[in-house]
Every structure is written in structure tokens, then in C-alpha cells.
Amino acid sequence: MSQPSAPRPGSTSRPAASGADPGTSWAGGGTLFAGFLLLVDGVLGVIKGVAGIATNDVYAAVNDYVFKFNVTTWGWIHLILGVVLIFVGWGILKGATWARAVGIALVSLNLIANFMWLPYTPIWAIVTIAIDVFIIWALCTDRSEPAF
């Protein structure tokens, strides 16, 4: 049997980490995916906003709802949030350190806006809320270095 050789003096090589935490790599992949989801969510927010601004006939009229705004106002809200989410998603994909904290804050605002948007497009609002919850989780749990 051969015995493992001793490291040479001045050598900086370390043994491979066989007990690496699988949750860290999964969360790191989740952060990369969250960056892409932020880009897609932002683009869809821009489309939703443009549709609301262009015409009031695109979305159903809601009569008695606590958070009732003009559809044009909702369009501007979604358009502005969408543009900023695209910018932050790009920052996350580039590995910017500011992007995670800003992403959590803005996705939280997007989640609240879509909750208030529920009567207008309930299914799409619920899908967006679910995506936003995943993005918040991924950005909060990843402790790895930036992907790029």
C-alpha cells in the first residue's frame, strides 16, 4: 500500500472538500435563476404596464375593492417596477453586491403590488407572487460568491 505523500514546503494546494454543503450550491444556483426570473418578471411588468397605460379596456373593471386605482395608474406602477426589476436582475447576474439587498426590497414591493393587483388579473398575480417568494428566498439564502 502506498501512503499519501506529504505536501511539499510552500505548496498551497488543499484537499478537495468532500463534505461541501449541498444547500449552498443549490442556493447559489437559485440565485442565478432568481436573476433570470427578475429579468423576466421585469419584462412582463413592463408589458403589463404598457397594456394598462395604452388602454383601459385591457383589464376588467373592479367596482368595490379597497385598493382601487385607475388602470392607467396601475400601468405606470407596473411599468416603473418592471424597468427597475430588469436593472436589478442584470445586477444580480453580474454579481453586484448591492443587487441582492436592492432585489429583496424591490421584489417585496412587486409582491405587494401584485397582491393589490389580484382583482384585475388573479391567476397571473398569484403566479407572480409565487415567483417573487422564490426570488426573495434565493436572494436571502445564498452566501456564495457571485456567479460571474
PERA-V695925 format. One record per helix or strand. SS is the DSSP state (helix for helix, strand for strand). FROM is the first residue (numbers start at 1). TO is the last residue. If there is no record, write none. Layout:
# PERA-V695925
SS & FROM & TO
SS & FROM & TO
This chain:
# PERA-V695925
helix & 22 & 54
helix & 71 & 94
helix & 97 & 116
helix & 122 & 141
